[in-house]
Amino acid sequence: MGAACRVIATVWRKEVRENLRDRRTLVSALLFGPLFGPLILAAALQFLVQRTADEADQRLVLAVRHAERAPNLMAYLEGRNVEVTRVTLDDAATRRAVRERTHPLVLSIPEDFAARLAAARPASLQLYSDASASRTDRDSARAKALIGQYGASIGRLRLQARGVDPLLQVPLAVQDIDVSTPQSRSVTVLGMLSYLVLLAMILGGLYLAIDATAGERERHSLEPLLTTPVPREHLIYGKILAAATFMLLSLVLTVIACAIALRFVQLENFGMTARLDAGVVARIILATAPLALAAAALLTVVASFTRSYREAQTWLGIVMLVPTLPIVFVGLADLQPSHALMAVPSLGQHFLITALLRGDPIAPLDAAVSSVSSLALGVALALLAGRLYRRESLLG
């Protein structure tokens, strides 16, 4: 047992030392994922925050056909930060203007609008918009809300004119009580952080895993390596541990870079706080670290079936997305954490990271289930890689 550990440790040191000299490995493990990912995330969030702030202050532009038929409504809208543009268009021209974004939002006042209001009858309005445009869809909802408020005020005035208390038509009053905290609300915009962390971690050991079999086979250095008087599986175990080491290094750098980058995102403007202090950073790293062995072993297993470095890059580029698929599925299905789901590698890490970002307490059993299942999968895949490494067909 001691001799096997010494062999594995020797291979591990050799692989780590050689890959520290490899510029391609350093760029992927220490630069591309750990730095570019957090920078892109922070830039995207800051852009979203700034755009939302600008839209909140921006006036709603509303084109109105036959505005002279509803002067009170026009005055109401203009008094609520709406820029009313009076246009003279027929139905066909209005539809064309909306499609071509000349006037993204057009309100049409029918000829009998004033008469129906005077008769206390429902007066219809036509609001032209293009629901396929996200910005127009938001403006349309804003215009409908303002028009609804105007209609509600008219309804209250009608009741008062008839000596009826307007509160009689409001039998129930619902009060919203938001129990969320600024930290928990930040998860709504930081939901992709776990996806980024896992992807950057896997990317950190990708090239080393490729080099373990396909790269050495292509350089014709695999056969001399296998002739050494040590069990073949010990060689691959050392290579897997080296790939896992680079993944852990990439994980640490990625989480730290995210914590630094998010300090420059002004989430406080929307009542959110991204709390990523040293304690949270350390716990995210500890929660995700057990997955490194499974990811390194999985990439090594897949690489053992490839015949060239390029073929391995193609397959592993697809396989490295597998750990992120459960996260996407859970997001679409809106599943809640359970012991069974915590046992799914990558999914358990996602739940733990999300809980840490929200500031929720983590049950020790959940953390244990996630770690043990990920480590067990890693050991099983490493043993499988060791068996595959004993094949004579591995040499091609």
Contacts in CASP RR format, 6 or more apart in sequence:
PFRMAT RR
TARGET T0000
AUTHOR 0000-0000-0000
METHOD contacts of the structure
MODEL  1
MGAACRVIATVWRKEVRENLRDRRTLVSALLFGPLFGPLILAAALQFLVQ
RTADEADQRLVLAVRHAERAPNLMAYLEGRNVEVTRVTLDDAATRRAVRE
RTHPLVLSIPEDFAARLAAARPASLQLYSDASASRTDRDSARAKALIGQY
GASIGRLRLQARGVDPLLQVPLAVQDIDVSTPQSRSVTVLGMLSYLVLLA
MILGGLYLAIDATAGERERHSLEPLLTTPVPREHLIYGKILAAATFMLLS
LVLTVIACAIALRFVQLENFGMTARLDAGVVARIILATAPLALAAAALLT
VVASFTRSYREAQTWLGIVMLVPTLPIVFVGLADLQPSHALMAVPSLGQH
FLITALLRGDPIAPLDAAVSSVSSLALGVALALLAGRLYRRESLLG
4 231 0 8 1.000
4 234 0 8 1.000
7 230 0 8 1.000
7 231 0 8 1.000
7 234 0 8 1.000
7 235 0 8 1.000
8 234 0 8 1.000
8 237 0 8 1.000
8 238 0 8 1.000
8 241 0 8 1.000
9 238 0 8 1.000
11 234 0 8 1.000
11 235 0 8 1.000
11 237 0 8 1.000
11 238 0 8 1.000
11 239 0 8 1.000
11 242 0 8 1.000
12 238 0 8 1.000
12 239 0 8 1.000
12 241 0 8 1.000
12 242 0 8 1.000
12 245 0 8 1.000
15 208 0 8 1.000
15 212 0 8 1.000
15 238 0 8 1.000
15 239 0 8 1.000
15 242 0 8 1.000
15 243 0 8 1.000
16 242 0 8 1.000
16 245 0 8 1.000
16 246 0 8 1.000
19 25 0 8 1.000
19 26 0 8 1.000
19 29 0 8 1.000
19 207 0 8 1.000
19 208 0 8 1.000
19 211 0 8 1.000
19 242 0 8 1.000
19 246 0 8 1.000
20 26 0 8 1.000
22 207 0 8 1.000
24 207 0 8 1.000
25 204 0 8 1.000
25 205 0 8 1.000
25 207 0 8 1.000
25 208 0 8 1.000
25 246 0 8 1.000
28 203 0 8 1.000
28 204 0 8 1.000
28 205 0 8 1.000
28 206 0 8 1.000
28 207 0 8 1.000
29 203 0 8 1.000
29 204 0 8 1.000
29 205 0 8 1.000
29 207 0 8 1.000
29 208 0 8 1.000
29 246 0 8 1.000
29 247 0 8 1.000
29 249 0 8 1.000
29 250 0 8 1.000
30 204 0 8 1.000
30 249 0 8 1.000
30 250 0 8 1.000
30 253 0 8 1.000
32 203 0 8 1.000
33 199 0 8 1.000
33 200 0 8 1.000
33 203 0 8 1.000
33 204 0 8 1.000
33 250 0 8 1.000
33 254 0 8 1.000
34 200 0 8 1.000
34 250 0 8 1.000
34 253 0 8 1.000
34 254 0 8 1.000
34 257 0 8 1.000
35 253 0 8 1.000
35 257 0 8 1.000
37 196 0 8 1.000
37 200 0 8 1.000
37 254 0 8 1.000
37 257 0 8 1.000
38 196 0 8 1.000
38 254 0 8 1.000
38 257 0 8 1.000
38 258 0 8 1.000
38 260 0 8 1.000
38 261 0 8 1.000
38 262 0 8 1.000
39 257 0 8 1.000
39 261 0 8 1.000
41 192 0 8 1.000
41 193 0 8 1.000
41 196 0 8 1.000
41 258 0 8 1.000
41 261 0 8 1.000
41 262 0 8 1.000
42 258 0 8 1.000
42 261 0 8 1.000
42 262 0 8 1.000
42 264 0 8 1.000
42 265 0 8 1.000
45 189 0 8 1.000
45 190 0 8 1.000
45 262 0 8 1.000
45 265 0 8 1.000
45 267 0 8 1.000
46 264 0 8 1.000
46 265 0 8 1.000
46 266 0 8 1.000
48 189 0 8 1.000
49 265 0 8 1.000
49 266 0 8 1.000
49 267 0 8 1.000
49 269 0 8 1.000
49 270 0 8 1.000
52 270 0 8 1.000
53 269 0 8 1.000
55 138 0 8 1.000
59 81 0 8 1.000
59 82 0 8 1.000
59 83 0 8 1.000
60 81 0 8 1.000
60 82 0 8 1.000
60 83 0 8 1.000
60 105 0 8 1.000
60 139 0 8 1.000
60 142 0 8 1.000
60 143 0 8 1.000
60 146 0 8 1.000
61 82 0 8 1.000
61 83 0 8 1.000
61 85 0 8 1.000
61 104 0 8 1.000
61 105 0 8 1.000
61 139 0 8 1.000
62 77 0 8 1.000
62 82 0 8 1.000
62 83 0 8 1.000
62 84 0 8 1.000
62 85 0 8 1.000
62 105 0 8 1.000
62 106 0 8 1.000
62 107 0 8 1.000
62 139 0 8 1.000
62 143 0 8 1.000
63 85 0 8 1.000
63 86 0 8 1.000
63 87 0 8 1.000
63 97 0 8 1.000
63 103 0 8 1.000
63 105 0 8 1.000
63 106 0 8 1.000
63 107 0 8 1.000
64 74 0 8 1.000
64 84 0 8 1.000
64 85 0 8 1.000
64 86 0 8 1.000
64 87 0 8 1.000
64 106 0 8 1.000
64 107 0 8 1.000
64 108 0 8 1.000
64 109 0 8 1.000
65 87 0 8 1.000
65 88 0 8 1.000
65 89 0 8 1.000
65 94 0 8 1.000
65 106 0 8 1.000
65 107 0 8 1.000
65 108 0 8 1.000
65 109 0 8 1.000
66 108 0 8 1.000
66 109 0 8 1.000
66 110 0 8 1.000
66 111 0 8 1.000
67 74 0 8 1.000
67 84 0 8 1.000
67 86 0 8 1.000
67 109 0 8 1.000
68 86 0 8 1.000
69 109 0 8 1.000
69 110 0 8 1.000
69 111 0 8 1.000
69 113 0 8 1.000
69 114 0 8 1.000
70 109 0 8 1.000
70 113 0 8 1.000
70 114 0 8 1.000
73 109 0 8 1.000
73 147 0 8 1.000
73 150 0 8 1.000
74 84 0 8 1.000
76 146 0 8 1.000
76 150 0 8 1.000
77 84 0 8 1.000
77 146 0 8 1.000
77 147 0 8 1.000
77 150 0 8 1.000
78 84 0 8 1.000
80 146 0 8 1.000
82 143 0 8 1.000
82 146 0 8 1.000
85 103 0 8 1.000
87 94 0 8 1.000
87 97 0 8 1.000
87 103 0 8 1.000
87 106 0 8 1.000
89 97 0 8 1.000
89 103 0 8 1.000
89 106 0 8 1.000
94 103 0 8 1.000
94 106 0 8 1.000
94 108 0 8 1.000
94 128 0 8 1.000
95 128 0 8 1.000
96 102 0 8 1.000
97 103 0 8 1.000
97 106 0 8 1.000
98 104 0 8 1.000
98 105 0 8 1.000
98 106 0 8 1.000
98 128 0 8 1.000
98 129 0 8 1.000
98 130 0 8 1.000
99 130 0 8 1.000
101 130 0 8 1.000
101 133 0 8 1.000
104 129 0 8 1.000
104 130 0 8 1.000
104 133 0 8 1.000
104 135 0 8 1.000
104 136 0 8 1.000
104 139 0 8 1.000
105 127 0 8 1.000
105 128 0 8 1.000
105 129 0 8 1.000
105 136 0 8 1.000
105 139 0 8 1.000
105 140 0 8 1.000
105 143 0 8 1.000
106 127 0 8 1.000
106 128 0 8 1.000
106 129 0 8 1.000
107 125 0 8 1.000
107 126 0 8 1.000
107 127 0 8 1.000
107 128 0 8 1.000
107 143 0 8 1.000
107 147 0 8 1.000
108 125 0 8 1.000
108 126 0 8 1.000
108 127 0 8 1.000
108 128 0 8 1.000
109 125 0 8 1.000
110 123 0 8 1.000
110 124 0 8 1.000
110 125 0 8 1.000
110 126 0 8 1.000
112 123 0 8 1.000
113 123 0 8 1.000
113 124 0 8 1.000
113 125 0 8 1.000
114 123 0 8 1.000
116 122 0 8 1.000
116 123 0 8 1.000
116 124 0 8 1.000
117 123 0 8 1.000
117 154 0 8 1.000
120 158 0 8 1.000
125 147 0 8 1.000
127 140 0 8 1.000
127 143 0 8 1.000
127 144 0 8 1.000
127 147 0 8 1.000
129 136 0 8 1.000
129 137 0 8 1.000
129 139 0 8 1.000
129 140 0 8 1.000
130 136 0 8 1.000
131 137 0 8 1.000
131 140 0 8 1.000
155 166 0 8 1.000
156 166 0 8 1.000
159 165 0 8 1.000
159 166 0 8 1.000
159 168 0 8 1.000
159 169 0 8 1.000
160 166 0 8 1.000
181 273 0 8 1.000
181 359 0 8 1.000
182 268 0 8 1.000
182 271 0 8 1.000
182 272 0 8 1.000
182 273 0 8 1.000
183 272 0 8 1.000
183 273 0 8 1.000
183 274 0 8 1.000
183 275 0 8 1.000
183 357 0 8 1.000
183 358 0 8 1.000
183 359 0 8 1.000
184 358 0 8 1.000
184 359 0 8 1.000
184 360 0 8 1.000
185 270 0 8 1.000
185 271 0 8 1.000
185 272 0 8 1.000
186 267 0 8 1.000
186 272 0 8 1.000
186 273 0 8 1.000
186 274 0 8 1.000
186 275 0 8 1.000
186 357 0 8 1.000
186 358 0 8 1.000
187 354 0 8 1.000
187 357 0 8 1.000
187 358 0 8 1.000
188 272 0 8 1.000
189 267 0 8 1.000
189 272 0 8 1.000
190 262 0 8 1.000
190 274 0 8 1.000
190 357 0 8 1.000
191 354 0 8 1.000
191 357 0 8 1.000
193 258 0 8 1.000
193 353 0 8 1.000
193 357 0 8 1.000
194 327 0 8 1.000
194 349 0 8 1.000
194 350 0 8 1.000
194 353 0 8 1.000
194 354 0 8 1.000
195 324 0 8 1.000
195 327 0 8 1.000
195 328 0 8 1.000
195 350 0 8 1.000
196 254 0 8 1.000
196 258 0 8 1.000
197 251 0 8 1.000
197 254 0 8 1.000
197 255 0 8 1.000
197 258 0 8 1.000
197 284 0 8 1.000
197 288 0 8 1.000
197 353 0 8 1.000
198 288 0 8 1.000
198 291 0 8 1.000
198 323 0 8 1.000
198 324 0 8 1.000
198 327 0 8 1.000
198 346 0 8 1.000
198 349 0 8 1.000
198 350 0 8 1.000
199 320 0 8 1.000
199 324 0 8 1.000
200 250 0 8 1.000
200 251 0 8 1.000
200 254 0 8 1.000
201 247 0 8 1.000
201 248 0 8 1.000
201 250 0 8 1.000
201 251 0 8 1.000
201 254 0 8 1.000
201 288 0 8 1.000
201 291 0 8 1.000
201 292 0 8 1.000
201 295 0 8 1.000
202 247 0 8 1.000
202 295 0 8 1.000
202 299 0 8 1.000
202 320 0 8 1.000
202 323 0 8 1.000
203 250 0 8 1.000
203 320 0 8 1.000
204 246 0 8 1.000
204 247 0 8 1.000
204 249 0 8 1.000
204 250 0 8 1.000
205 243 0 8 1.000
205 244 0 8 1.000
205 246 0 8 1.000
205 247 0 8 1.000
205 250 0 8 1.000
205 295 0 8 1.000
205 296 0 8 1.000
205 299 0 8 1.000
206 299 0 8 1.000
206 316 0 8 1.000
206 317 0 8 1.000
206 320 0 8 1.000
208 239 0 8 1.000
208 242 0 8 1.000
208 243 0 8 1.000
208 246 0 8 1.000
209 239 0 8 1.000
209 240 0 8 1.000
209 243 0 8 1.000
209 296 0 8 1.000
209 299 0 8 1.000
209 300 0 8 1.000
209 303 0 8 1.000
209 316 0 8 1.000
210 299 0 8 1.000
210 303 0 8 1.000
210 309 0 8 1.000
210 312 0 8 1.000
210 313 0 8 1.000
210 316 0 8 1.000
211 309 0 8 1.000
212 236 0 8 1.000
212 239 0 8 1.000
212 240 0 8 1.000
212 243 0 8 1.000
212 300 0 8 1.000
212 303 0 8 1.000
213 222 0 8 1.000
213 300 0 8 1.000
213 303 0 8 1.000
213 304 0 8 1.000
213 306 0 8 1.000
213 312 0 8 1.000
213 389 0 8 1.000
213 394 0 8 1.000
214 303 0 8 1.000
214 306 0 8 1.000
214 307 0 8 1.000
214 308 0 8 1.000
214 309 0 8 1.000
214 311 0 8 1.000
214 312 0 8 1.000
215 222 0 8 1.000
215 309 0 8 1.000
215 312 0 8 1.000
216 222 0 8 1.000
216 225 0 8 1.000
217 307 0 8 1.000
217 308 0 8 1.000
217 394 0 8 1.000
217 395 0 8 1.000
217 396 0 8 1.000
218 308 0 8 1.000
218 309 0 8 1.000
222 394 0 8 1.000
222 395 0 8 1.000
223 395 0 8 1.000
225 235 0 8 1.000
226 232 0 8 1.000
226 235 0 8 1.000
226 394 0 8 1.000
226 395 0 8 1.000
228 235 0 8 1.000
232 386 0 8 1.000
232 389 0 8 1.000
232 390 0 8 1.000
233 383 0 8 1.000
233 385 0 8 1.000
233 386 0 8 1.000
233 387 0 8 1.000
233 389 0 8 1.000
233 390 0 8 1.000
235 389 0 8 1.000
236 300 0 8 1.000
236 382 0 8 1.000
236 385 0 8 1.000
236 386 0 8 1.000
236 389 0 8 1.000
237 382 0 8 1.000
237 385 0 8 1.000
237 386 0 8 1.000
239 300 0 8 1.000
240 293 0 8 1.000
240 296 0 8 1.000
240 297 0 8 1.000
240 300 0 8 1.000
240 382 0 8 1.000
240 385 0 8 1.000
241 293 0 8 1.000
241 296 0 8 1.000
243 296 0 8 1.000
243 299 0 8 1.000
243 300 0 8 1.000
244 292 0 8 1.000
244 293 0 8 1.000
244 295 0 8 1.000
244 296 0 8 1.000
247 292 0 8 1.000
247 295 0 8 1.000
247 296 0 8 1.000
248 289 0 8 1.000
248 292 0 8 1.000
251 285 0 8 1.000
251 288 0 8 1.000
251 289 0 8 1.000
251 292 0 8 1.000
252 285 0 8 1.000
255 281 0 8 1.000
255 284 0 8 1.000
255 285 0 8 1.000
255 288 0 8 1.000
256 281 0 8 1.000
258 276 0 8 1.000
259 276 0 8 1.000
259 277 0 8 1.000
259 280 0 8 1.000
259 281 0 8 1.000
262 274 0 8 1.000
262 276 0 8 1.000
263 274 0 8 1.000
265 274 0 8 1.000
267 273 0 8 1.000
267 274 0 8 1.000
274 357 0 8 1.000
275 357 0 8 1.000
275 359 0 8 1.000
276 357 0 8 1.000
280 356 0 8 1.000
280 357 0 8 1.000
280 359 0 8 1.000
283 356 0 8 1.000
283 362 0 8 1.000
284 352 0 8 1.000
284 353 0 8 1.000
284 356 0 8 1.000
287 349 0 8 1.000
287 352 0 8 1.000
287 353 0 8 1.000
287 356 0 8 1.000
287 367 0 8 1.000
287 370 0 8 1.000
287 371 0 8 1.000
288 349 0 8 1.000
288 352 0 8 1.000
288 353 0 8 1.000
290 370 0 8 1.000
290 371 0 8 1.000
290 372 0 8 1.000
290 374 0 8 1.000
290 375 0 8 1.000
291 323 0 8 1.000
291 345 0 8 1.000
291 346 0 8 1.000
291 349 0 8 1.000
291 374 0 8 1.000
293 374 0 8 1.000
293 375 0 8 1.000
293 378 0 8 1.000
293 379 0 8 1.000
293 382 0 8 1.000
294 345 0 8 1.000
294 374 0 8 1.000
294 375 0 8 1.000
294 377 0 8 1.000
294 378 0 8 1.000
294 381 0 8 1.000
295 320 0 8 1.000
295 323 0 8 1.000
297 378 0 8 1.000
297 381 0 8 1.000
297 382 0 8 1.000
297 384 0 8 1.000
297 385 0 8 1.000
298 319 0 8 1.000
298 322 0 8 1.000
298 378 0 8 1.000
298 381 0 8 1.000
299 316 0 8 1.000
299 319 0 8 1.000
299 320 0 8 1.000
300 381 0 8 1.000
300 382 0 8 1.000
300 385 0 8 1.000
301 381 0 8 1.000
301 384 0 8 1.000
301 385 0 8 1.000
301 388 0 8 1.000
302 312 0 8 1.000
302 315 0 8 1.000
302 316 0 8 1.000
302 319 0 8 1.000
303 312 0 8 1.000
303 315 0 8 1.000
303 316 0 8 1.000
304 385 0 8 1.000
304 388 0 8 1.000
304 389 0 8 1.000
304 394 0 8 1.000
305 315 0 8 1.000
305 388 0 8 1.000
306 312 0 8 1.000
306 315 0 8 1.000
307 396 0 8 1.000
323 345 0 8 1.000
323 346 0 8 1.000
324 346 0 8 1.000
326 344 0 8 1.000
326 346 0 8 1.000
326 347 0 8 1.000
326 350 0 8 1.000
327 346 0 8 1.000
327 347 0 8 1.000
327 350 0 8 1.000
330 341 0 8 1.000
330 347 0 8 1.000
330 350 0 8 1.000
335 341 0 8 1.000
337 348 0 8 1.000
337 351 0 8 1.000
337 355 0 8 1.000
337 366 0 8 1.000
339 365 0 8 1.000
339 366 0 8 1.000
339 369 0 8 1.000
341 347 0 8 1.000
341 348 0 8 1.000
341 351 0 8 1.000
342 348 0 8 1.000
342 351 0 8 1.000
342 366 0 8 1.000
342 369 0 8 1.000
342 370 0 8 1.000
342 373 0 8 1.000
343 369 0 8 1.000
343 370 0 8 1.000
343 373 0 8 1.000
344 373 0 8 1.000
345 370 0 8 1.000
345 373 0 8 1.000
345 374 0 8 1.000
345 377 0 8 1.000
348 366 0 8 1.000
348 369 0 8 1.000
348 370 0 8 1.000
349 370 0 8 1.000
349 374 0 8 1.000
351 366 0 8 1.000
351 370 0 8 1.000
352 362 0 8 1.000
352 366 0 8 1.000
352 367 0 8 1.000
352 370 0 8 1.000
355 361 0 8 1.000
355 362 0 8 1.000
356 362 0 8 1.000
388 394 0 8 1.000
END
